[in-house]
Amino acid sequence: MATMASSLLNTLSCSINKPNSTRRYPLPLPTPISLSRSCRRLTINATETDANEAVKSKAPEKAPAASGSGFNQILGIKGAKQETDIWKIRVQLTKPVTWPPLIWGVVCGAAASGNFQWTVEDVAKSIVCMMMSGPFLTGYTQTINDWYDRDIDAINEPYRPIPSGAISENDVITQIWVLLLGGIGLAGILDVWAGHKFPTIFYLALGGSLLSYIYSAPPLKLKQNGWIGNFALGASYISLPWWAGQALFGTLTPDIVVLTLLYSIAGLGIAIVNDFKSVEGDRKMGLQSLPVAFGEETAKWICVGAIDITQLSIAGYLLGSGKPYYALALVGLIAPQIFFQFKYFLKDPVKYDVKYQASAQPFLVLGLLVTALATSH
């Protein structure tokens, strides 16, 4: 499970200034802190670039249907074939390739609690928590991100479902609401199931949903800033599911909150990997991703530095906490990551991004579990 989670980890991962014309998009997107079922329509103003004309294309030249992969289409990654089945398109929008890190985060949180038992009830609780974190709330995050990225996707990935016109506006909006309310509903059920007096998991889900919204949506649109946006993404994929898993089976303590937020700096580095393939569109849209802001060469070193220095710092913390064997195990898992960074990523972060992720990230997610087990003892 670690290999699957990690090899897919980084296939995760705009106020947009556009000249002259303005189109109004009626969009009933939620304010995540409201559970009201009265879905009032919000009007989102989106300015445009000339590149938006690409949205009108139904058969983008970059991804001809004959050459695409059905497997890639279901996973929601590049190289997908053009699909007409609405349910396959709905799944594609949720990007199942991004679910395993969240599922793994729940596993780490449950391990860190020290209270998980291999009973039917605890396994069932874990599965529901994984469903909440993965298909529902990550699916919500990916769908809403694709909605607000439809203009930039028209440049970088015009074959994706929304810019290609493969799915209607109303279908996208419905999916966003169903996934959001479903995820928050499961969080409430987990709090009741765990006997919480304070609905910790419910508020974690609510806060994570709000973070997802402001990450993608104007006016804040955190992803416009390479530092803030990528850290928010890293925290969403490392800290939040860990917190949910630990709160489900134990107590979420301040030291764990600080430790996982520190680990999220490594998540920032992982998120940067995804920025290199989008440099063209980011530059045209005025987004300050790190490869755009610092140049690709500097951004490569920022990326690997964030990943490696963070993990070495965690190893130092474990050593200082009197857990030398866990610290040594973590250092042993960092070494092959550095090897694959030099072999693949630093040579060409676009050409070798998938090879790098598949080779290096299994060791990173295993390191997460080592850290979780260390904190449970």
C-alpha positions as CSV (number, residue, x, y, z in Angstrom):
1,M,0.0,0.0,0.0
2,A,3.0,2.3,0.7
3,T,4.3,1.9,-2.8
4,M,0.9,2.6,-4.4
5,A,0.3,5.6,-2.1
6,S,3.7,7.1,-2.8
7,S,4.2,6.4,-6.5
8,L,1.0,8.3,-7.0
9,L,1.7,10.9,-4.4
10,N,2.8,13.8,-6.5
11,T,0.4,13.5,-9.4
12,L,-1.5,16.0,-7.3
13,S,-0.9,18.9,-8.0
14,C,-5.3,31.8,-10.3
15,S,-6.6,35.7,-9.7
16,I,-6.2,35.8,-13.4
17,N,-5.6,39.0,-15.3
18,K,-7.1,38.9,-18.7
19,P,-7.7,41.7,-21.2
20,N,-10.8,43.4,-22.4
21,S,-13.7,40.9,-22.1
22,T,-15.4,39.6,-19.0
23,R,-17.7,36.6,-18.9
24,R,-20.0,35.8,-15.9
25,Y,-20.3,32.3,-14.7
26,P,-23.3,31.5,-12.6
27,L,-21.9,29.0,-10.1
28,P,-23.6,27.7,-6.9
29,L,-20.4,26.8,-5.2
30,P,-20.6,26.4,-1.4
31,T,-19.2,28.5,1.3
32,P,-17.7,25.4,3.0
33,I,-18.8,26.5,6.5
34,S,-22.5,26.3,5.6
35,L,-24.4,23.1,5.6
36,S,-27.6,24.7,4.3
37,R,-29.3,22.8,1.5
38,S,-30.5,26.0,-0.1
39,C,-28.0,26.1,-2.9
40,R,-28.0,29.8,-3.7
41,R,-26.3,30.6,-6.9
42,L,-23.1,32.6,-6.6
43,T,-21.9,34.6,-9.5
44,I,-18.2,34.3,-10.2
45,N,-16.5,36.8,-12.4
46,A,-13.7,35.3,-14.4
47,T,-11.6,37.5,-16.7
48,E,-10.2,35.9,-19.7
49,T,-7.1,35.7,-21.9
50,D,-7.1,35.0,-25.6
51,A,-6.1,31.5,-24.7
52,N,-9.7,30.9,-23.5
53,E,-10.7,30.3,-27.0
54,A,-9.1,26.9,-26.6
55,V,-11.9,25.9,-24.2
56,K,-14.3,25.8,-27.2
57,S,-12.3,22.9,-28.8
58,K,-14.0,19.6,-28.4
59,A,-11.1,17.6,-29.8
60,P,-7.8,19.2,-28.6
61,E,-4.8,18.3,-30.7
62,K,-2.7,17.6,-27.6
63,A,-4.7,14.5,-26.7
64,P,-6.3,12.7,-29.7
65,A,-8.8,10.1,-28.5
66,A,-7.1,7.3,-30.4
67,S,-3.8,7.6,-28.6
68,G,-5.1,8.1,-25.0
69,S,-5.2,5.5,-22.2
70,G,-8.4,4.3,-20.6
71,F,-6.5,3.5,-17.4
72,N,-5.0,7.0,-17.3
73,Q,-8.5,8.4,-17.9
74,I,-9.9,6.7,-14.8
75,L,-7.0,7.8,-12.7
76,G,-7.3,11.4,-13.8
77,I,-3.7,11.8,-15.1
78,K,-2.2,13.0,-18.3
79,G,-2.3,10.7,-21.3
80,A,-6.0,10.0,-20.8
81,K,-8.2,9.1,-23.7
82,Q,-11.2,11.2,-24.6
83,E,-14.3,9.7,-22.9
84,T,-18.0,10.1,-23.5
85,D,-19.3,8.1,-20.6
86,I,-20.5,10.7,-18.0
87,W,-19.7,8.5,-15.0
88,K,-16.2,7.8,-16.1
89,I,-15.7,11.5,-16.6
90,R,-17.1,12.2,-13.1
91,V,-14.5,9.7,-11.7
92,Q,-11.8,11.3,-13.8
93,L,-12.6,14.7,-12.3
94,T,-12.0,13.4,-8.8
95,K,-8.5,12.2,-9.8
96,P,-8.3,8.8,-7.9
97,V,-4.6,8.9,-8.4
98,T,-4.5,11.6,-5.6
99,W,-6.5,9.5,-3.1
100,P,-3.8,7.1,-1.8
101,P,-1.8,9.8,0.1
102,L,-4.9,10.8,2.0
103,I,-5.7,7.2,2.8
104,W,-2.1,6.6,3.9
105,G,-2.4,9.7,6.1
106,V,-5.3,8.1,7.9
107,V,-3.2,5.0,8.5
108,C,-0.4,7.1,9.9
109,G,-2.8,8.9,12.2
110,A,-4.3,5.7,13.5
111,A,-0.8,4.2,14.1
112,A,0.3,7.4,15.9
113,S,-2.7,7.2,18.2
114,G,-1.5,3.9,19.7
115,N,-5.0,2.8,20.2
116,F,-5.9,1.1,16.9
117,Q,-6.9,-2.6,17.3
118,W,-7.3,-5.1,14.5
119,T,-11.0,-5.5,15.3
120,V,-13.9,-5.4,12.9
121,E,-15.1,-2.1,14.4
122,D,-11.8,-0.3,14.2
123,V,-11.2,-1.5,10.6
124,A,-14.7,-0.3,9.6
125,K,-14.0,3.1,11.3
126,S,-10.7,3.3,9.3
127,I,-12.4,2.5,6.0
128,V,-15.1,5.2,6.6
129,C,-12.4,7.7,7.5
130,M,-10.5,6.8,4.3
131,M,-13.6,7.2,2.2
132,M,-14.2,10.6,3.8
133,S,-10.6,11.7,3.2
134,G,-10.1,10.2,-0.3
135,P,-13.0,9.8,-2.6
136,F,-15.3,12.4,-1.0
137,L,-13.2,15.4,0.2
138,T,-10.2,14.9,-2.1
139,G,-12.7,14.3,-4.9
140,Y,-14.4,17.6,-4.0
141,T,-11.0,19.4,-3.9
142,Q,-9.9,18.1,-7.3
143,T,-13.3,18.8,-8.9
144,I,-13.5,22.4,-7.6
145,N,-9.8,23.0,-8.6
146,D,-10.5,21.8,-12.1
147,W,-13.5,24.1,-12.3
148,Y,-11.5,27.2,-11.4
149,D,-8.5,26.1,-13.5
150,R,-10.6,25.6,-16.6
151,D,-8.9,28.6,-18.3
152,I,-5.4,27.6,-17.5
153,D,-6.2,24.0,-18.4
154,A,-7.3,25.2,-21.8
155,I,-3.6,26.1,-22.3
156,N,-1.8,23.3,-20.4
157,E,-4.2,20.4,-20.7
158,P,-7.0,21.4,-23.1
159,Y,-8.2,17.7,-23.4
160,R,-9.3,17.7,-19.7
161,P,-13.1,17.2,-19.3
162,I,-14.1,20.8,-18.4
163,P,-12.1,22.8,-21.0
164,S,-12.9,20.2,-23.7
165,G,-16.6,20.5,-23.0
166,A,-16.9,16.7,-22.2
167,I,-19.0,17.5,-19.1
168,S,-21.6,20.3,-18.6
169,E,-21.4,23.1,-16.0
170,N,-24.4,21.8,-14.1
171,D,-22.9,18.3,-13.9
172,V,-19.7,19.7,-12.4
173,I,-21.6,21.9,-9.9
174,T,-23.7,18.9,-8.8
175,Q,-20.6,16.8,-8.3
176,I,-19.0,19.5,-6.1
177,W,-22.0,19.7,-3.8
178,V,-22.5,15.9,-3.5
179,L,-18.9,15.3,-2.6
180,L,-18.6,18.1,-0.2
181,L,-21.8,17.3,1.7
182,G,-21.1,13.6,1.6
183,G,-17.6,14.1,3.1
184,I,-18.8,16.4,5.9
185,G,-21.7,14.0,6.6
186,L,-19.3,11.1,7.0
187,A,-17.1,13.3,9.3
188,G,-20.2,13.8,11.6
189,I,-20.9,10.1,11.6
190,L,-17.3,9.3,12.6
191,D,-17.5,11.8,15.6
192,V,-20.7,10.1,16.8
193,W,-19.2,6.6,16.3
194,A,-16.0,7.6,18.2
195,G,-18.1,9.0,21.1
196,H,-16.6,12.5,20.8
197,K,-18.1,15.2,22.9
198,F,-16.6,17.8,20.7
199,P,-17.0,17.0,16.9
200,T,-13.2,17.1,16.1
201,I,-13.4,15.2,12.8
202,F,-16.4,17.3,11.6
203,Y,-14.5,20.5,12.1
204,L,-11.3,19.1,10.5
205,A,-13.4,18.2,7.4
206,L,-15.0,21.6,7.5
207,G,-11.7,23.4,7.8
208,G,-10.1,21.2,5.1
209,S,-13.0,22.0,2.7
210,L,-12.6,25.7,3.3
211,L,-8.9,25.5,2.7
212,S,-9.6,23.6,-0.6
213,Y,-12.0,26.3,-1.6
214,I,-9.7,29.3,-1.0
215,Y,-6.8,27.4,-2.5
216,S,-8.6,27.3,-5.9
217,A,-11.2,30.1,-5.9
218,P,-10.8,33.9,-6.2
219,P,-10.4,36.3,-4.5
220,L,-7.8,34.6,-2.3
221,K,-6.8,31.8,-4.6
222,L,-3.8,30.6,-2.6
223,K,-2.3,28.7,-5.5
224,Q,-1.4,32.0,-7.1
225,N,1.5,32.1,-4.6
226,G,4.0,29.3,-5.0
227,W,4.9,29.3,-1.3
228,I,1.5,29.6,0.3
229,G,-0.3,27.5,-2.2
230,N,2.1,24.6,-2.1
231,F,2.3,24.6,1.7
232,A,-1.5,24.5,1.9
233,L,-1.5,21.6,-0.5
234,G,1.2,19.8,1.5
235,A,-0.7,20.3,4.7
236,S,-3.9,19.0,3.1
237,Y,-2.2,15.8,2.0
238,I,-0.1,15.1,5.1
239,S,-1.5,16.9,8.2
240,L,-5.3,16.8,7.8
241,P,-5.7,13.0,7.1
242,W,-3.2,12.2,9.9
243,W,-5.1,14.4,12.3
244,A,-8.4,12.8,11.3
245,G,-7.0,9.3,11.8
246,Q,-5.4,10.1,15.2
247,A,-8.6,12.0,16.4
248,L,-10.7,9.0,15.5
249,F,-8.7,6.5,17.7
250,G,-7.1,8.8,20.2
251,T,-6.3,12.4,21.1
252,L,-4.9,15.0,18.8
253,T,-2.1,16.7,20.8
254,P,-0.3,20.0,20.1
255,D,3.1,18.3,19.5
256,I,1.6,16.1,16.8
257,V,0.0,19.1,15.2
258,V,3.4,20.9,15.1
259,L,5.2,17.8,13.9
260,T,2.8,17.1,11.0
261,L,2.8,20.8,9.9
262,L,6.6,20.6,9.8
263,Y,6.3,17.4,7.7
264,S,4.0,19.4,5.4
265,I,7.1,21.4,4.3
266,A,8.2,18.2,2.6
267,G,4.7,18.2,1.1
268,L,5.4,21.7,-0.3
269,G,8.4,20.3,-2.0
270,I,6.4,17.4,-3.5
271,A,3.8,19.9,-4.8
272,I,6.5,21.9,-6.6
273,V,7.2,18.9,-8.8
274,N,3.8,19.3,-10.4
275,D,4.5,23.0,-11.2
276,F,7.2,22.3,-13.8
277,K,4.8,20.9,-16.4
278,S,2.6,24.0,-16.1
279,V,5.2,26.7,-16.5
280,E,3.8,27.8,-19.9
281,G,0.3,28.3,-18.8
282,D,1.3,29.7,-15.4
283,R,3.4,32.3,-17.0
284,K,0.6,33.3,-19.4
285,M,-1.9,33.5,-16.6
286,G,0.4,35.5,-14.3
287,L,0.7,32.8,-11.7
288,Q,3.8,32.9,-9.5
289,S,4.6,29.3,-9.2
290,L,8.1,28.7,-8.0
291,P,9.5,27.6,-11.4
292,V,8.0,30.9,-12.8
293,A,9.1,33.1,-10.0
294,F,12.7,31.7,-9.5
295,G,13.4,30.0,-12.7
296,E,13.3,26.2,-13.3
297,E,16.9,25.6,-12.2
298,T,16.6,27.3,-8.8
299,A,13.1,25.8,-8.3
300,K,14.5,22.3,-8.7
301,W,16.8,22.8,-5.7
302,I,14.1,24.5,-3.6
303,C,12.0,21.4,-4.3
304,V,14.5,18.8,-3.2
305,G,15.8,21.0,-0.3
306,A,12.3,21.2,1.1
307,I,11.8,17.5,0.9
308,D,15.2,16.4,2.2
309,I,15.9,19.0,4.9
310,T,12.4,18.5,6.4
311,Q,12.9,14.8,6.7
312,L,16.4,15.2,8.2
313,S,15.0,17.6,10.7
314,I,12.3,15.1,11.7
315,A,15.0,12.5,12.1
316,G,16.9,14.9,14.4
317,Y,13.8,15.4,16.4
318,L,13.3,11.7,16.9
319,L,16.9,11.3,17.9
320,G,16.6,14.1,20.4
321,S,13.4,12.4,21.7
322,G,15.4,9.3,22.7
323,K,14.3,7.2,19.7
324,P,17.5,6.6,17.8
325,Y,16.4,3.5,16.0
326,Y,13.4,5.3,14.5
327,A,15.7,8.2,13.5
328,L,18.2,5.8,11.9
329,A,15.3,4.1,10.0
330,L,14.1,7.5,8.7
331,V,17.6,8.5,7.5
332,G,17.9,5.1,5.7
333,L,14.7,6.0,3.9
334,I,15.9,9.5,3.0
335,A,19.1,8.2,1.2
336,P,17.4,6.5,-1.7
337,Q,15.2,9.6,-2.3
338,I,18.3,11.7,-2.7
339,F,19.7,9.1,-5.1
340,F,16.6,9.3,-7.3
341,Q,16.5,13.1,-7.2
342,F,19.9,13.2,-8.9
343,K,19.1,10.3,-11.2
344,Y,15.8,11.7,-12.5
345,F,14.4,14.9,-11.1
346,L,17.4,17.2,-11.2
347,K,18.2,16.1,-14.8
348,D,14.8,16.9,-16.2
349,P,11.8,17.5,-13.9
350,V,9.3,17.4,-16.7
351,K,10.6,14.4,-18.6
352,Y,11.2,12.2,-15.6
353,D,8.5,13.4,-13.2
354,V,6.6,10.1,-13.2
355,K,9.8,8.0,-12.9
356,Y,11.0,10.2,-10.0
357,Q,7.7,10.0,-8.2
358,A,7.4,6.2,-8.6
359,S,11.0,5.6,-7.5
360,A,11.4,8.1,-4.6
361,Q,8.0,8.6,-3.0
362,P,7.6,5.1,-1.6
363,F,10.5,5.9,0.7
364,L,8.9,9.2,1.8
365,V,5.6,7.7,2.7
366,L,7.3,4.8,4.6
367,G,9.1,7.5,6.5
368,L,5.8,9.0,7.5
369,L,4.7,5.7,8.9
370,V,8.1,5.3,10.8
371,T,7.5,8.8,12.3
372,A,3.9,7.9,13.2
373,L,5.0,4.7,15.0
374,A,7.8,6.6,16.8
375,T,5.2,9.1,18.2
376,S,2.9,6.3,19.4
377,H,5.6,4.9,21.8
